[in-house]
Amino acid sequence: MKLPKDIDDDLKKLWTSLIDLHHYCRSYTKKTYNRINPFFEDLFDWSERGAYWIQNDKGITIYNSTTVIGDVEIGDNTWIGPFCLLDGGGGLDIGSFCSISVGCQLLSHDTIKWALSGGKMGYEYGRTKIGNCCFIGTHAVITKGVTIGKHCLIGAGAVVTNDVQDYTIVGGVPAKPIGRVEIDEQREVHLVYKDFVTKS
């Protein structure tokens, strides 16, 4: 972007400094991580943001483009990617060693009945829980009051409206079980889709 012609000298210096900082950060990030981030993601430490939210250094990463609201508890060594929403309006618990991918929406309230009733009904809340060692795929949505067990894989783009049992793979809209997670004696993970049978 070019500087406006009528900009005063002090603002011009500030603008130029900001552009120089952007170019420096962009070059550093490209060289170090082989990526180009939004400018604001280069300015701040993602792990520092996680430590700030929890008030303890537990190895939590929260990207700066992610919004965190209300009562949100996050376990050790959990990674929360960019452009997510962690809605703790009704309470949100995320376990340890979870990976929350880009653009996920973890919800604990909604305004459906409020909107449909013209404001005559209130907001609805329900505590949402994600167990330890879960992977939530890109742009997945977890609706209010859902409990996801430990060692679960939520497929990209899934909309989870019901509880998910431990060691389950779910996908689709609405999300349904499509496989299981198996961990052998050597702690190696196997994703089993073939011959998977949904328990009724």
N, C-alpha and C positions, 0 to 999 in steps of 0.2 A: 504494500500500500504506500502511495506517495504522500509526502507531507503536504498539508494544505499551505497555500502561498501566504496566507495572512496569519500564520502561527507566530506567537512571540518567541523571543530567544530562549527563555527559560524552559518553556514547554518543548521547544525544538530540541534542546539538550536532553531533556527527559525522554522524549520520544526516541531519539537516536540511541540513547543508552539502553532503552528497552529492546530495541531492534538488535543491538549488538549482543545483549544478553540472550535473546532468543536464538541468534545464530550460533553463539557459543554453546548453549545447552543442546541445540539440535545436533551440532557436530559431535559433541561429546557422547550423546546418547547413541548416535549412529555408529560411531567408532567402537564404543564399549559394548553395546547390546545389539547392534545391527537392526535398529528400529528408529522410527520417527514418531514421537508422541505429540499429543496436543501440548502446547507450550506450558500450560499450568501443571501438567503431569511431570514435566522435567524440573519444575521449581521446588517441589516438595518431596520429602521422603515418605514413601508409602508405609514403611514399617513404623515410622514415627507416628503416623496418623492412627494406626492400630493400637499402639501403646497409649496414645492420648485418650482414645475412647475407653479402653479398659482400665486405664490408670495403672498399668503394670506391663512390663516387657515380657510378653508371652509368645513372641514370634508371630504376631498377627499382622497381615498385610491388608490394608484397605486403600484402594485407589482413590485419588482426590475427586474423581468424577462420580463416585458413588455417594448416594445420600443415605444417611443413617438417622432414623427418627425414633424417639421414645425409648422403651425398655428393651434393649437389645443386648443379649449376653453372647459372647463369642469365646469358644475354647481355644486352647493353645495351638499354635502352628497352623492356623487356618488362613487361607488365602482368598481374598475377595477382590475380584477383578474390576475393571472399569465399567462405568455406566450401569451399575446395579442400584436397586432400591432395597434397603433393609428397613421394613416398616415394623417398628415395635410398638405401634399404637395400642395393640392388644397384647403385646408381649411376644418376643421372638428369641428362641434359644438355638444357637448354632454350635455344634460339637467341635471337638478337637480334630485336627488333621483333615479338615474339609477343604474342598476346592469349589468355589462358587464362580462360575465362568462369566464371561462378558454379558452384560445386559440382563441378568437374572432379576426377577421381582419376587421377593419373599414377603408375603403380606400377612398381616394379623388383624386387619379390619376391612370393612367395605361399606359403601354408602348406597348399595343397590336399592334397598327398601325405602331409604330416605328419599332418593331421587324419584322412584316410581310412585311414591305416595304423595309427592309434592311437599315433602318436608314434614308430613304428619307422623311418620315413623322415624325412629332414631337410627344412628349408625350401629352396626353390629361388629362385635369384637370376639376374637378367639385366639388363644395363645398358639403359636406355630412353633414346632420343634423339629430340628434337624439333628439326627444322631451323629455319633463320631464316625470319622472315616468315610464321608459321603462325597460323591462327585455330582455337582449340579450342572448340567450342560448349558451351553449358550442359549440365552433368551428363554430359559424355562421360567414358568410362573408357578409358585406355590401359594395356594389360596389360604385364607384365614382358617385357623384351627386345625390344620393338617399336621400329623405327626409322621415323620419319616424316620425309619429305624436306622440302625448302624450298618455301615458297609453297603450303602445303596448307591445305585447309579441312576440318575434322572436324565433321560435323553434330551438332546437339544430341542428347544421349542415345545417341550411338553407342558401341559397345563394340569397340575396335580390338584385334584379336588377331593381325594380320599386318602386315608392313611396308607402308608407303604410299610410292609413288613421288612425286618432285617434281611440283608443279603438279596435284595430284589432289584431287578432292572425294570424300569418303567419307561414308556414312551407314548407319544400321541396326544390327541386332544379329544376328549379328556384322557389323561394318562391311564394306561393299563399295564399290568405286568407282562413283560415280553421276554424275560430271562432271569437268570439268577447269577449271583456272584459266589464263586467258590474259592476258598483260600486253603491251599494244601499245607502239609506239615512243614514245608520249607518256607512258608509264608508267601508263596507265589500266588498271584491272583489269576483266576480263569473266569472269563465271561461265557456263560453257557446259554446259548439260544436254541440250538438244535434239540428237538425232543422235549422242549420245555412245556410243562403242563400247568395251567393255572389251577390252583386249589380253590374249590368252591366251598 
